[in-house]
């Protein structure tokens, strides 16, 4: 059961990552086939991932914890990149 839950957890975090990358305009929306940017949605999803990180603290395997930490850091860097692009235009 632990392995299944771990796989589901990784899949959940990965789905949030993909949603955020779409909101950042880094990936094409598969439904609309368009690249769309919605920084508010991206920020909300990053906030939700940080909430998950806080609520699951000391309850994740080392692999799960590092995966979540890496995803959040990557998304934050991409978010800052997009905010800076917006400011420079």
Secondary structure as the mmCIF struct_conf table of DSSP 4:
data_model
#
loop_
_struct_conf.conf_type_id
_struct_conf.id
_struct_conf.beg_label_comp_id
_struct_conf.beg_label_asym_id
_struct_conf.beg_label_seq_id
_struct_conf.end_label_comp_id
_struct_conf.end_label_asym_id
_struct_conf.end_label_seq_id
HELX_RH_AL_P HELX_RH_AL_P1 UNK A 2 UNK A 23
STRN STRN1 UNK A 24 UNK A 24
TURN_TY1_P TURN_TY1_P1 UNK A 25 UNK A 25
BEND BEND1 UNK A 26 UNK A 27
TURN_TY1_P TURN_TY1_P2 UNK A 30 UNK A 32
BEND BEND2 UNK A 34 UNK A 34
STRN STRN2 UNK A 37 UNK A 37
HELX_RH_AL_P HELX_RH_AL_P2 UNK A 39 UNK A 55
TURN_TY1_P TURN_TY1_P3 UNK A 56 UNK A 58
BEND BEND3 UNK A 59 UNK A 60
HELX_RH_AL_P HELX_RH_AL_P3 UNK A 62 UNK A 88
#
